[in-house]
Amino acid sequence: MKLIIQIPCYNEEETLGVTVRDLPRHIDGIDEIEYLIINDGSRDRTVEVARQLGVHHVVSFKQNKGLAKGFMAGLDACLHLGADIIVNTDADNQYCGADIEKLVRPILDGEADIVVGERPIDQTEHFSWKKKKFQHLGSWVVRVASGTKIPDAPSGFRAYSREAALRLNVTNAYTYTLETIIQAGNDRLAMTSVPIRTNGETRPSRLFTSMWRYMKRSASVIVRSFLMYRPLKFFTILGGILFTMGGLIGIRFLCYAASGSGGGHIQSLILAAILIVIGFQTIVMGLLSDLIASNRKILEDVQYRVRKMDCGSGEPTGEMLPDREEKN
């Protein structure tokens, strides 16, 4: 059983050392533990520091591509390197490395394919009151969108079985945390969470630079992911609301017309007709989107089979050798 711990990095020369030294060297049930960093276009000594620390594998981008792209590149590299379990953690030592054993245990016991670390958000001192409330709100929205019970959706401290990693596909360029939960929930992958500890803040968050910016981007990711996997439900609800509003306004006009005063309410008739037409078109759009979503599901199954064949040997291909440079 091989575990690879991947760490996305962008200018992390100052914090990478304490993060790597905190990682476990042995876990019961795991035969091999290796470390991999994704160098996301760092301009400092991140790669040099990683090699000095004994990091086994380095995947490098020549320029910064963002957390989501780095996560998927790391996942792909880990699969080619024969990982049975992949753990993702942050380079700022936010998460307690000793808790990796908690993350992988449900996978080793065959109880889950994805395990998300649940941070003690309300007890985290460097989280502002607004950030705490938004973290809870965002997690609730993701639970509704995904049909799961993950209490801390934005947590980046996670473990994936090989099967789950083969199926994941992130399309947004911002973050993988929300989209992967929604995708996994809709694919009915076994998912659970475990309570974990966090360390003190070593540097300000780069993902949460502004609350409103983070909210806008996260909302965009959630809506887009929901539309990809449940378009019929979304458009049917929206179209149904518009159609019902148009119908009620139309009934109101008919009531006025029956009493002989319909001439003064022609605007209501026009509005009712517009809402009914838009509502009907929205529902039709939902049906078409559902057909596209079905086609997407077929493509995801094809991608899963191709990736499984490509990574089946457990050996890295020529493109996935450690320390390779990712071509733009």
C-alpha positions as CSV (number, residue, x, y, z in Angstrom):
1,M,0.0,0.0,0.0
2,K,1.6,3.2,-1.2
3,L,0.7,6.7,0.1
4,I,1.8,9.9,-1.6
5,I,1.4,13.2,0.2
6,Q,1.1,16.1,-2.3
7,I,1.7,19.7,-1.4
8,P,0.8,22.6,-3.8
9,C,3.5,25.3,-3.5
10,Y,3.8,28.9,-4.6
11,N,6.8,30.7,-3.1
12,E,6.9,28.5,0.0
13,E,10.6,28.4,0.8
14,E,10.0,29.8,4.3
15,T,7.2,27.5,5.4
16,L,7.9,24.3,3.4
17,G,10.5,23.1,5.8
18,V,8.3,23.0,8.9
19,T,5.5,21.5,6.8
20,V,7.6,18.6,5.5
21,R,9.2,17.9,8.8
22,D,5.7,17.6,10.3
23,L,4.6,14.8,7.9
24,P,4.5,11.2,9.1
25,R,7.2,8.7,8.2
26,H,5.2,5.6,9.1
27,I,1.5,4.7,9.3
28,D,0.2,1.3,10.2
29,G,-1.2,-0.4,7.1
30,I,1.0,1.7,4.7
31,D,4.1,0.2,3.2
32,E,5.5,3.2,1.5
33,I,5.1,7.0,2.1
34,E,6.4,9.5,-0.4
35,Y,6.2,13.2,-0.7
36,L,5.4,15.3,-3.9
37,I,5.3,19.0,-4.3
38,I,3.6,20.9,-7.1
39,N,5.7,24.0,-7.8
40,D,3.2,26.4,-9.2
41,G,5.6,28.8,-10.9
42,S,7.5,29.8,-7.7
43,R,10.0,32.6,-8.0
44,D,11.9,31.7,-4.9
45,R,13.9,28.7,-3.7
46,T,10.9,26.4,-3.1
47,V,12.2,23.6,-5.4
48,E,15.7,23.8,-4.0
49,V,14.4,23.7,-0.4
50,A,12.1,20.7,-1.3
51,R,15.1,18.7,-2.6
52,Q,17.2,19.5,0.4
53,L,14.3,18.2,2.6
54,G,14.3,14.9,0.7
55,V,11.0,15.4,-1.1
56,H,10.7,12.5,-3.5
57,H,8.9,14.1,-6.5
58,V,8.6,17.6,-7.9
59,V,6.1,18.6,-10.6
60,S,6.8,22.2,-11.9
61,F,4.8,24.8,-13.8
62,K,6.9,27.5,-15.5
63,Q,4.3,30.1,-14.5
64,N,1.6,30.3,-11.8
65,K,-1.6,28.4,-12.9
66,G,-3.6,28.4,-9.7
67,L,-4.6,26.0,-7.0
68,A,-7.0,23.9,-9.1
69,K,-4.6,23.3,-11.9
70,G,-1.8,22.4,-9.5
71,F,-4.1,20.0,-7.6
72,M,-5.0,18.1,-10.7
73,A,-1.4,17.9,-12.0
74,G,-0.3,16.5,-8.6
75,L,-3.2,14.0,-8.6
76,D,-2.2,12.8,-12.1
77,A,1.4,12.5,-11.1
78,C,0.6,10.5,-8.0
79,L,-1.5,8.1,-10.0
80,H,1.3,7.5,-12.5
81,L,3.7,7.0,-9.6
82,G,1.5,4.2,-8.3
83,A,-0.2,5.8,-5.3
84,D,-3.0,3.8,-3.7
85,I,-3.9,6.7,-1.4
86,I,-3.2,10.4,-2.1
87,V,-3.3,13.0,0.7
88,N,-3.4,16.7,-0.1
89,T,-2.1,19.2,2.4
90,D,-1.1,22.9,2.4
91,A,2.5,24.2,2.3
92,D,1.8,26.8,5.0
93,N,1.6,24.1,7.7
94,Q,-2.0,25.0,8.5
95,Y,-2.8,21.3,9.1
96,C,-1.3,19.0,11.7
97,G,0.7,16.4,9.8
98,A,0.1,13.7,12.5
99,D,-3.6,13.8,11.6
100,I,-2.8,12.3,8.2
101,E,-3.2,8.9,9.9
102,K,-6.8,9.9,10.8
103,L,-7.5,10.9,7.1
104,V,-6.3,7.6,5.6
105,R,-7.8,5.3,8.2
106,P,-11.3,5.2,6.7
107,I,-9.8,4.4,3.3
108,L,-7.6,1.7,4.7
109,D,-10.6,0.2,6.5
110,G,-12.7,0.2,3.3
111,E,-15.2,2.7,4.6
112,A,-14.7,5.6,2.3
113,D,-13.0,6.8,-1.0
114,I,-12.7,10.4,0.0
115,V,-12.0,11.8,3.5
116,V,-12.1,15.5,4.3
117,G,-10.5,16.9,7.4
118,E,-12.9,18.9,9.5
119,R,-11.2,22.0,11.0
120,P,-12.2,23.4,14.4
121,I,-13.4,26.6,12.6
122,D,-15.1,28.2,15.6
123,Q,-12.0,27.7,17.8
124,T,-9.4,28.9,15.2
125,E,-8.2,32.2,16.6
126,H,-6.8,33.7,13.4
127,F,-10.1,33.3,11.6
128,S,-12.2,36.4,11.8
129,W,-15.8,36.3,12.8
130,K,-17.0,36.9,9.2
131,K,-14.7,34.2,7.9
132,K,-16.0,31.7,10.4
133,K,-19.6,32.5,9.5
134,F,-18.9,32.4,5.7
135,Q,-17.1,29.0,6.0
136,H,-20.2,27.5,7.7
137,L,-22.5,29.1,5.1
138,G,-20.4,27.9,2.2
139,S,-20.2,24.4,3.6
140,W,-24.0,24.3,4.0
141,V,-24.5,25.4,0.4
142,V,-22.1,22.7,-0.8
143,R,-23.9,20.1,1.3
144,V,-27.2,21.0,-0.4
145,A,-25.7,21.1,-3.9
146,S,-23.8,17.8,-3.4
147,G,-26.2,15.8,-1.3
148,T,-23.4,15.1,1.2
149,K,-22.8,15.7,4.9
150,I,-19.3,17.2,4.7
151,P,-19.2,19.9,7.5
152,D,-16.1,21.7,6.2
153,A,-16.2,21.9,2.4
154,P,-13.3,24.4,1.9
155,S,-10.9,22.3,3.8
156,G,-7.9,21.3,1.7
157,F,-6.7,18.6,4.0
158,R,-8.0,15.5,2.3
159,A,-7.3,11.9,1.4
160,Y,-8.4,10.1,-1.8
161,S,-8.4,6.5,-2.7
162,R,-6.9,5.6,-6.1
163,E,-10.4,4.9,-7.4
164,A,-11.7,8.3,-6.4
165,A,-8.6,10.1,-7.8
166,L,-9.2,8.4,-11.2
167,R,-12.7,9.8,-11.3
168,L,-12.1,13.4,-10.3
169,N,-12.0,16.2,-12.8
170,V,-11.8,19.8,-11.9
171,T,-12.8,22.3,-14.6
172,N,-12.7,25.7,-12.8
173,A,-9.4,27.5,-12.4
174,Y,-9.9,28.8,-8.9
175,T,-10.1,26.0,-6.3
176,Y,-10.7,22.2,-6.3
177,T,-12.2,22.0,-2.8
178,L,-15.9,22.8,-3.6
179,E,-16.2,21.3,-7.1
180,T,-14.7,17.9,-6.1
181,I,-17.2,17.5,-3.3
182,I,-20.1,18.3,-5.6
183,Q,-18.8,15.9,-8.3
184,A,-18.1,13.1,-5.8
185,G,-21.5,13.6,-4.3
186,N,-23.3,13.3,-7.6
187,D,-21.1,10.3,-8.6
188,R,-22.1,8.6,-5.3
189,L,-18.5,8.2,-4.1
190,A,-18.2,7.1,-0.5
191,M,-17.2,10.2,1.4
192,T,-16.7,11.1,5.0
193,S,-15.0,13.6,7.3
194,V,-12.8,13.3,10.4
195,P,-12.0,16.0,13.0
196,I,-8.5,17.3,12.6
197,R,-6.2,19.9,14.3
198,T,-4.8,23.0,12.9
199,N,-1.6,24.9,13.6
200,G,-1.1,28.6,14.1
201,E,-1.0,30.9,11.1
202,T,2.4,31.1,9.4
203,R,1.3,33.6,6.7
204,P,-1.9,35.2,5.5
205,S,-4.2,33.1,3.3
206,R,-3.6,33.6,-0.4
207,L,-7.0,32.2,-1.3
208,F,-9.0,34.3,1.2
209,T,-7.4,37.7,0.4
210,S,-10.8,39.4,0.4
211,M,-14.0,38.0,1.9
212,W,-16.2,39.4,-0.9
213,R,-13.9,38.3,-3.6
214,Y,-13.7,34.8,-2.1
215,M,-17.5,34.7,-1.7
216,K,-18.0,35.7,-5.4
217,R,-15.6,33.2,-6.7
218,S,-16.8,30.4,-4.5
219,A,-20.4,31.1,-5.4
220,S,-19.5,31.0,-9.1
221,V,-17.8,27.6,-8.6
222,I,-20.8,26.2,-6.7
223,V,-23.4,27.4,-9.2
224,R,-21.4,26.2,-12.2
225,S,-20.8,22.8,-10.6
226,F,-24.5,22.5,-9.7
227,L,-25.4,23.4,-13.2
228,M,-23.0,20.7,-14.6
229,Y,-24.5,17.9,-12.5
230,R,-28.1,18.9,-11.8
231,P,-29.1,21.2,-14.6
232,L,-32.7,19.9,-15.0
233,K,-33.5,20.5,-11.3
234,F,-32.0,24.1,-11.5
235,F,-33.8,25.2,-14.7
236,T,-37.0,23.4,-13.8
237,I,-37.2,25.3,-10.5
238,L,-36.3,28.6,-12.1
239,G,-38.7,28.0,-15.1
240,G,-41.4,26.8,-12.8
241,I,-41.2,30.0,-10.7
242,L,-41.4,32.2,-13.8
243,F,-44.2,30.2,-15.3
244,T,-46.2,30.2,-12.1
245,M,-45.8,34.0,-11.7
246,G,-47.0,34.5,-15.3
247,G,-50.0,32.2,-14.7
248,L,-51.0,34.1,-11.5
249,I,-50.7,37.4,-13.2
250,G,-52.8,36.0,-16.2
251,I,-55.5,34.8,-13.8
252,R,-55.5,38.2,-12.2
253,F,-56.1,39.8,-15.6
254,L,-58.9,37.4,-16.4
255,C,-60.6,38.3,-13.2
256,Y,-60.5,42.0,-14.1
257,A,-61.6,41.1,-17.6
258,A,-64.6,39.2,-16.2
259,S,-65.6,42.2,-14.2
260,G,-65.5,44.4,-17.3
261,S,-62.3,46.4,-16.3
262,G,-59.8,44.4,-18.2
263,G,-59.0,47.2,-20.6
264,G,-57.0,49.1,-18.0
265,H,-54.8,46.1,-17.2
266,I,-53.4,45.2,-20.7
267,Q,-49.9,45.6,-19.2
268,S,-50.6,42.7,-16.9
269,L,-51.6,40.5,-19.8
270,I,-48.4,41.4,-21.6
271,L,-46.3,40.7,-18.5
272,A,-48.0,37.4,-17.9
273,A,-47.4,36.3,-21.5
274,I,-43.7,37.2,-21.3
275,L,-43.2,35.3,-18.0
276,I,-45.0,32.2,-19.3
277,V,-42.9,32.2,-22.5
278,I,-39.7,32.7,-20.6
279,G,-40.6,30.1,-18.0
280,F,-41.4,27.6,-20.7
281,Q,-38.1,28.3,-22.5
282,T,-36.2,27.9,-19.3
283,I,-37.7,24.5,-18.7
284,V,-36.8,23.5,-22.3
285,M,-33.3,24.8,-21.6
286,G,-33.2,22.5,-18.6
287,L,-34.2,19.5,-20.7
288,L,-31.4,20.3,-23.2
289,S,-28.9,20.9,-20.4
290,D,-29.8,17.5,-18.9
291,L,-29.1,15.8,-22.2
292,I,-25.7,17.6,-22.2
293,A,-25.1,16.5,-18.6
294,S,-25.8,12.9,-19.6
295,N,-23.3,13.2,-22.4
296,R,-20.8,14.6,-19.9
297,K,-21.3,11.6,-17.7
298,I,-20.5,9.3,-20.6
299,L,-17.4,11.3,-21.3
300,E,-16.4,11.1,-17.6
301,D,-16.7,7.3,-17.7
302,V,-14.6,7.2,-20.9
303,Q,-12.0,9.5,-19.2
304,Y,-12.0,7.2,-16.1
305,R,-11.3,4.1,-18.2
306,V,-8.6,5.9,-20.2
307,R,-6.9,7.2,-17.1
308,K,-7.2,3.7,-15.5
309,M,-5.4,2.1,-18.4
310,D,-2.8,4.9,-18.6
311,C,-2.0,4.6,-14.9
312,G,-2.7,0.9,-14.5
313,S,0.9,-0.2,-14.5
314,G,1.7,1.9,-11.5
315,E,4.8,3.2,-13.2
316,P,5.3,6.8,-14.3
317,T,5.2,7.4,-18.1
318,G,7.8,9.5,-19.9
319,E,5.7,12.6,-19.4
320,M,5.2,12.0,-15.7
321,L,8.7,11.5,-14.6
322,P,9.5,13.3,-11.2
323,D,11.0,16.8,-11.4
324,R,9.5,17.3,-14.9
325,E,8.6,20.8,-16.1
326,E,4.9,21.2,-17.0
327,K,4.7,22.7,-20.5
328,N,2.4,25.6,-21.1
